[in-house]
Amino acid sequence: MAVHVETPFHDGEIEVQTCAGVRDQAARLGSRMRSDIPPIAAQFLADRTYAIAGVLDGNGQIWAVPLFGPRGFLSVTDEARAVRIDASSASRARLDPSASGSMGLLGIDLDSRRRMKVKGILELRDGVPVLHARRVYSICHKYIQRRVVDEMVTRIEAPAVVASGEALTERQRQWIERADTFFIATHHPQTDADAQHRGGLPGFVRVLSNRSLLFPDYKGNDLFNSLGNITANSHAALLFLDFEGGSMLQVTGRAEVLWDRADFADFVPAGVERAVRFSVENVVETASAIPYAWTLLELSPFNPQ
């Protein structure tokens, strides 16, 4: 029997939903959230060879981290109430053993443009991460650039940090300015961490300086998980993947939701009602972080011009 979540939204999410005038729509969608993982979602997770996690480290810092493994590395257990994460050793090393606590898992298939979330509590069970579900739901397919994994291309080099600092380098700035996709991790101290996908045409993330970014909030599913978390807790993390070269760029810092178009109108397409300004605090660049390459097939037809 499906187990639905009684009160799925926290104060930050409700505040943003109210400001955006979508409280009723969000409530209807929220009523579909559940705390168990239905068979169709379990199969979707089992078919994945990659996922994105929003997870806290031992210092309480939120990170967006990629997870990789063979099909089946995400398996539903505990009577459909948990996900066992048998990821590669490199991926599992990114899940700090001392950080048992809130985690958000984004299961995503860039090829079919499908995605779903499992949010809850992370624990280590016999050395393997297990996520106990508190909120489970699917989200819309907008703004996902269609990419397919080229399984004939694999990388044998071990991941290695090649640069770290408190500001972006010129090369990293150019990387971000070319990006059509990134992932964002946020969390609310009293509820759950969250991982989410963001997409747009190349250049949709604007680099204002080596310590400041701005990106639009395009029309989505009206839940406002990311913006709600940011409203309640400004700590956030971004993840940029080099889909062809295999590197990743992790950026942590503080985010602010901008509601006054005068603050962002010069940087976003017409019609965008909100934007996020991100202040960079830490940057970590890792080479050979992705074990295979993707081929870009098609940009999303929903990307604003």
N, C-alpha and C positions, 0 to 999 in steps of 0.2 A: 504494500500500500504506500502511495506517495506520502511523504512527510513534508509539508509546506512550512515555510518560515513565517512566523506570526508578525514580527516587526523587523523587516529587512533593512530599514534605513536608519542611519544615525543622524545626529543634529546637523552636521556639516552638509550631508547629502540633501536633507530636507530644506536647509537654507538655500542652497543653490537651485534646487528644483522650484522652490517658491519664487525666487528672484527671476528665474527663466520662464515662469508662468506655466509649468508643466507638471504641477504637483499631482493632478488627477491622473494624467497619463502614466507617471512614474508609479503611482499606487497600483494601477491596474497591472503593469508589468511586474511590479514587486510581488504581487499575489501569486505569480507563477514560480517564484523561487522555491527551492526545496532544500532539505538538508540530507537527502539521500541521492545517490547517483543512479539514474534510470538506465536500463540496458542499452539504449541507443547511445547515450553519452559514454557509458563504459566502453562500448565498442569503438567509438570515436577516439577516445584516449588510447586504447590499446593499439590502434593503427598508427599512432604518431611516432615519428623518429626524432622529434624536437618539441620543446615547449619553452615557455618563459615563466620565470618565478619572480615574485616580489617577496623578498625575505629580509629579515633583520639579522645583522651580525651580532657578535657578542657585546658590542658597544651600543646596541640599539639603533644603529644606522641602517636605513632601508637601502637595499640594492636591487637592481633589475639584473637577473642572471639568466643566461640561456642554459637549457638542459638538453642533452643529446643521449641517444641510446638506440638500440635496435627496436623494431616493432615489438611491442609488448613490454617495453621498459616502464610504461605507466600501466599499472594493473589495479583494478578495483577489488577491494577486499573488505573484511569486517561487515558482511551483510550489506554491501553497497553503501557503506558510510565512510570509506577511507580510500586513499590512493597510495599504493606502494610505488616508490620512485627508484627503480633499479637503473639509474643513469650511469653513464660512463664514469670512470674514476675521476677524470678531470672535472666533469660536471658536478659530481657529488662533493668534490673538494670545495666547491663554491657555496655549499650549504653548511655554514659554520655549525659544528656539533654543539657548540655552547649556545646556539641561538634557537633552541627548541622554543617554539612560540608561534606567533601569528605568521601565516604565509598565504599568499595568493598565487594560484597556478592558472596560467592562461594556456589552454590547449588550443592550438591554432594550426590550420592547414592553409598555407598561402596559395596552393594550387586551386582548391575548391572554394577558397574564401570563407571557410567556416571557422567559427571560434566559440569557445565556451570557457567558463570560469568555475573553478573550485576554490573556495576560500575557507580557511579554518585554522586548525592548530597542528603544527609540525612536531613530530617526535622522532627519535631514532629508536628503531626496533631491531635488535641484533645487528646494529651497525648500518641499517638501511633506513633512509628517510621514509616516514609514513605521514601523510596529510589526512587528518581527521576532518571531514567535511562539516561545515556549518551553513554555507550558502553555495548552491549549485544552480547555474543557469546559463543559457545560451545568449549570445548577443549578435548584433547585426553584422552584415558583411561589407558595409560601406568602407571605402577608402583603403581597401586591401589591394596592393599590387599583386597581380598573379605571378607567382614564381613556382618553379618545379625543381626539386632536388635532382641534381645530376649524380646518381648513385655510382657512376663509373669514375667519378673524381673523388678521391679521398686524400686526406692529409695525414701523414705519419709523424710530422713534427709535434713535439709536446708543446702545449700552450706556454707562452713566456711573456711576462710583462716587459714591454719595451720602452714605456714612458709613463711617468706619473708626476703629478704636480697639482698646483692649486689654480691653474689657469690653462686655457686652451692654447696650443701652439698654432702657428699659421697653417700648418698642414692639417691639423685637426679641425680648425675652423672651416677649411675648404671641404673636408670630408662631410661635415654637418650640413654645409650649404648645398651640397649635391644630393643629400639624402632624400629619398621618397618615403622612407619608413623609419620609425623608431618605436621603442617600447618605453613605457613609463611605469614606475613602481611608486606607490604611495601607501600610507597606512594611517589608521585612526587608533590612538593608544588604547581605547576601550573595546574595539571591535576587531576588524581584520585588516591584514595587509592586502594589497591589490596589485595586479599586473595587468596592463592594458596596452593595446596596439594603437599607434597613431600613424596615419598616412596622408599623403598629399602629393602634389606635383613637386619635382625637385626644386628646392628653394623655399618650400613652405615653412621650414624652420629658419628664422632669421638670426644671424649672429650679430648682435649689437656691439659686442666687444669681446675680448678674450675671457671675460668673466660674466657675460650676460647674453641670454638667448631669449627669443620670443617666438611663440608658435600659436596659431589660431585654434580655437575650439570649434570644429565643424559640427553641424547638426548630426546628432547620433540617436541613441535609443532613449534619451531623456532620464537615464538613471543617475548620471553624474557621479559615478563612483570616484573617479580621479579628482575631479574638481571639488567634490564634497570632502574628500580626505584632505586636500590642500587647504580648504577653508578652515578645517579643524586643526590641522597640523601641517605646517609649511614644509617640513622635510620631505624630499622627493629624490628620485633617482631616474636617470635616463640611460638607455642602452641603444647604441647605434651599431649595426652589424655591417661589415663589408661582405656582402653576399658572394662576391666573386673572389676576393683575395683572402678571405678567411679570418680577418682580424675583427676585434670588437673594441668599442670605445664606451666605457662606463663613466658616467658623470653624476656626481651627487651634489646636492646643494639645497636651496630653498626656493619654493615656487609661490607665486602670487597670482590670483585670478583678477584679471582686469575687466571691468564692466563698462567703463567710459570709453567710447570709440575714439575719443580724442587722444587716448593714450596708445592706440595701436592701429588706427585707420590707415596710416601710411605704409603699414607692413603686411596687411592681409587682404584677401579678395573682398570685393563688395558683398555685403549681406552678412558677413561674420559678426556675431553679436558679442562674442567674448574672446579673450586671448589669455595666454599664460606667460608671465615673465619669470624666467628661471635664472637665479643667481648661482653661478658655479662656485663650488667650494673645493671639490676634489675631482681629479681626472685620472683614470687608469686606462691605458691602452695595452691590449694583449694581442700578440701575434699568434697565428695558428689556433685561434680559439674555436673555430667552427670546423668540424671534421669533414665537411664536404661542401661542394659549391652549389649555388642555385643559378638557374637561368631565368631571366625576366621574360615573361610571355606577354604581359599586357598590363598597362596602368589601369587603375580603377576608373570606370566611366563616371563615378561620383565625385572625383577630385574637382574641387572648385578651380576655376581658371584664374 
